[in-house]
């Protein structure tokens, strides 16, 4: 018998001073049985980092031809493709060919660094690609915020992110690996 997804609900208050975006989103996340709390909360974080009314979660981990999140135009073109982890070059090439902009959010500490070292020279040819690393300490702390019903406040200012719930606060600075700033 196949395991089904676990449903999580999140009220996310976003205050993005860098983009002047202030909004509360009521989100429903389906966590695939093979997905960890850490990865699910990273999906939620990446939503907040790129939030707008058109950004949406996809089938994600259970499909090969969709990213974790995407934003489509009214005519169906993919404006933004967001993947998590360390996708292979073939997947990134396909994403860069299909979408106007592609963002890869890496996490996992040393494994992400090794992935970048092995793939950097091949990926630098894509002009519509951004690669951002999230620190292992921050993403592991983020996993501790996982609850079936969550209320999160996420503030972004000067490239720094603060995530809080009723019990804890996490500060992180996403590190842009490509293009170099």
Residue pairs with C-beta under 8 A, 6 or more apart in sequence:
3 33
4 33
5 30
5 31
5 32
5 33
6 30
6 31
6 33
6 148
7 28
7 29
7 30
7 31
7 148
8 28
8 29
8 30
8 31
8 40
8 146
8 147
8 148
8 149
8 150
9 26
9 27
9 28
9 29
9 148
9 149
9 150
10 25
10 26
10 27
10 28
10 29
10 44
10 149
10 150
10 151
10 152
11 24
11 25
11 26
11 27
11 150
11 151
11 152
12 24
12 25
12 26
12 27
12 44
12 47
12 48
12 150
12 152
12 153
12 154
13 24
13 151
13 152
13 153
13 154
14 21
14 22
14 23
14 24
14 25
14 48
14 51
14 154
14 156
15 22
15 153
15 154
15 155
15 156
16 22
16 48
16 51
16 155
16 156
17 155
17 156
17 157
17 158
18 156
18 157
18 158
18 159
19 156
21 51
21 52
23 51
25 47
25 51
27 44
27 47
27 57
29 40
29 43
29 44
29 57
31 37
31 40
32 60
32 61
32 62
34 61
35 61
36 143
37 143
37 146
38 107
38 139
38 140
38 142
38 143
39 61
39 84
39 85
40 146
41 139
41 142
41 143
41 145
41 146
42 84
42 105
42 107
42 134
42 139
42 142
43 57
43 60
43 68
43 69
43 84
44 152
45 134
45 142
45 154
45 161
45 163
46 68
46 69
46 82
46 84
46 103
46 105
47 55
47 57
47 69
48 154
48 156
48 161
48 163
49 156
49 161
49 174
50 69
50 71
50 80
50 82
50 103
52 71
54 71
54 72
54 73
54 79
55 69
55 70
55 71
55 80
56 69
56 70
56 71
57 68
57 69
58 66
58 67
58 68
58 69
58 70
59 66
60 66
60 67
60 68
60 69
61 68
64 91
67 81
67 82
67 83
67 95
68 82
68 83
68 84
69 80
69 82
70 78
70 79
70 80
70 81
70 82
70 99
71 78
71 79
71 80
72 78
72 79
73 79
77 100
78 98
78 99
78 100
79 99
79 100
79 101
80 99
80 100
80 101
80 102
80 103
81 95
81 98
81 99
81 101
81 102
81 103
82 102
82 103
82 104
82 105
83 91
83 92
83 95
83 102
83 103
83 104
83 105
84 104
84 105
84 107
85 104
85 105
85 106
85 107
85 108
86 106
86 108
86 111
86 112
86 115
87 95
87 104
89 119
89 122
89 123
92 102
92 104
92 123
92 126
92 129
93 126
95 102
96 102
96 126
96 128
96 129
99 128
100 128
101 128
101 130
102 126
102 128
102 129
102 130
103 129
103 130
103 131
103 132
104 129
104 130
104 131
104 132
105 132
105 133
105 134
105 174
106 112
106 115
106 116
106 131
106 132
106 133
106 134
106 177
107 133
107 134
107 135
107 136
107 139
108 136
108 139
109 135
109 136
110 136
112 133
113 133
116 131
116 133
116 177
120 177
120 178
123 129
123 131
123 178
124 178
129 178
130 176
130 178
130 179
131 176
131 177
131 178
132 174
132 175
132 176
132 177
133 174
133 175
133 176
133 177
134 172
134 174
134 175
135 172
135 173
135 175
138 170
138 171
138 172
141 168
141 170
142 163
142 170
144 168
145 152
145 163
145 165
145 168
145 170
150 165
151 165
151 166
152 163
152 164
152 165
153 162
153 163
153 164
153 165
154 161
154 162
154 163
155 161
155 162
156 162
159 173
159 174
160 171
160 172
160 173
161 171
161 172
161 173
161 174
162 169
162 170
162 171
163 169
163 170
163 171
163 172
164 170
